[in-house]
């Protein structure tokens, strides 16, 4: 059988067909920053730990309680802070949250940030309200319309100290 003039025979280890197969399988493009869920989990834990530092008294000395060093949180937990610590964009972090291998880790980290923000709301910090509305969907109705978060602090009967 005679070969057509523009027909080429592939004899190497790479072809455009191989490249197309990789792209269709989702294996093409840039490499993930974190190759394993364990690596991502370790880096996420590092972020939360980085938000704490040893407590120092007015004299500049470290504070100890029961022989143990006391730590204080000096930086709030945020999703953008987490992304920066991980060396990725916030968009990439959101994509990791949809990846079947990494989703549990990202969703757990997100839950920690949401819990921290919610606790700030309970302490009367109004910025927490804005964060919960915009970052975690609080105050949205089922039809996607923006609702209102109303915070009311009342003294409950029977809970006096």
C-alpha positions in Angstrom: 0.0 0.0 0.0 1.4 3.3 -1.0 1.7 6.1 1.5 0.1 9.5 0.7 2.5 12.4 0.3 1.3 14.3 3.4 0.7 11.2 5.6 3.3 10.7 8.3 4.0 7.7 10.4 4.6 8.2 14.1 7.6 6.3 15.5 8.4 8.0 18.7 7.1 8.0 22.3 5.0 11.2 22.0 2.3 12.3 19.7 -0.4 14.9 19.5 -2.9 12.0 20.1 -1.1 11.3 23.4 -1.4 15.0 24.3 -5.1 15.1 23.4 -5.7 12.0 25.6 -4.0 13.7 28.6 -6.1 16.8 28.2 -9.3 14.8 27.8 -8.4 12.9 31.0 -7.7 16.1 32.8 -4.0 15.2 33.2 -2.7 18.1 31.1 -1.9 21.6 32.1 0.0 22.9 35.1 1.1 20.5 37.8 -0.8 20.8 41.1 1.1 22.6 43.9 0.3 19.8 46.3 0.8 16.3 44.9 -0.9 14.5 47.7 -3.7 15.2 50.2 -1.2 14.6 53.0 1.0 17.5 51.7 -2.0 19.8 51.5 -3.2 18.8 55.0 0.3 19.5 56.5 0.4 22.9 54.8 -3.1 23.8 56.0 -2.2 22.9 59.5 0.9 25.1 59.2 -1.3 28.0 58.2 -3.5 27.7 61.3 -0.4 27.4 63.5 1.1 30.5 61.9 -1.8 32.6 63.2 -0.5 32.0 66.8 2.5 33.3 68.6 3.9 33.1 72.2 2.2 35.6 74.5 4.5 38.3 75.9 3.8 40.4 79.0 4.3 44.2 79.3 7.9 43.6 80.3 8.6 41.7 77.1 8.9 38.4 78.8 7.2 35.2 77.7 4.1 34.2 79.6 3.9 30.8 81.2 0.9 29.1 82.9 1.4 25.8 84.8 4.9 25.6 83.4 3.7 25.8 79.8 4.2 28.6 77.3 1.0 30.5 76.6 0.1 31.3 73.0 -2.2 34.0 71.6 -3.9 34.3 68.3 -2.6 37.5 66.6 -3.9 37.0 63.1 -7.5 36.0 62.2 -8.2 32.9 60.1 -9.2 33.8 56.6 -9.6 32.0 53.3 -7.4 34.5 51.5 -4.7 34.1 54.2 -4.9 30.4 53.8 -4.4 30.7 50.0 -1.5 33.0 50.4 0.2 30.7 53.0 -0.3 27.8 50.6 1.3 29.8 47.8 -1.8 29.5 45.5 -4.6 31.9 44.5 -8.0 31.9 46.1 -9.4 30.6 42.9 -7.1 27.6 42.9 -8.1 27.0 46.6 -11.7 26.9 45.5 -10.9 24.5 42.7 -9.1 22.3 45.2 -12.3 22.2 47.2 -14.0 20.5 44.2 -11.2 18.0 43.6 -12.2 14.6 44.9 -8.8 14.0 46.5 -8.4 17.3 48.2 -12.0 18.4 48.9 -12.3 17.1 52.4 -9.2 18.9 53.5 -10.2 22.2 51.9 -13.8 22.0 53.3 -12.5 21.2 56.8 -10.2 24.3 56.6 -13.1 26.4 55.3 -15.2 25.2 58.2 -12.5 26.3 60.7 -12.4 29.7 59.1 -16.2 30.0 59.2 -16.4 28.9 62.8 -13.8 31.5 63.8 -15.7 34.2 61.9 -19.0 33.1 63.5 -17.4 33.3 67.0 -16.3 36.8 66.2 -19.9 37.7 65.4 -20.9 36.4 68.8 -18.3 38.7 70.3 -20.0 41.7 68.6 -17.5 42.2 65.7 -19.5 43.6 62.8 -16.9 42.8 60.2 -17.6 39.1 60.9 -21.2 39.7 59.6 -19.9 41.0 56.3 -17.5 38.1 56.0 -20.2 35.5 56.7 -22.6 37.1 54.2 -20.0 37.4 51.4 -17.7 34.4 51.9 -20.0 31.8 53.4 -23.5 32.6 51.9 -25.2 33.6 55.2 -28.3 35.7 54.8 -29.1 34.3 51.3 -32.5 33.0 50.6 -33.3 29.8 48.7 -33.8 31.7 45.5 -30.3 33.2 45.8 -31.5 36.7 46.8 -29.6 38.4 49.5 -31.4 38.4 52.8 -30.6 40.1 56.1 -28.7 38.8 59.0 -30.1 40.2 62.2 -28.1 39.8 65.4 -30.0 40.3 68.6 -28.3 39.9 72.0 -30.8 39.0 74.8 -30.3 38.0 78.3 -31.8 34.5 78.7 -33.6 33.5 81.9 -31.9 30.9 84.1 -28.4 31.5 82.7 -27.2 34.0 85.3 -23.8 33.4 86.9 
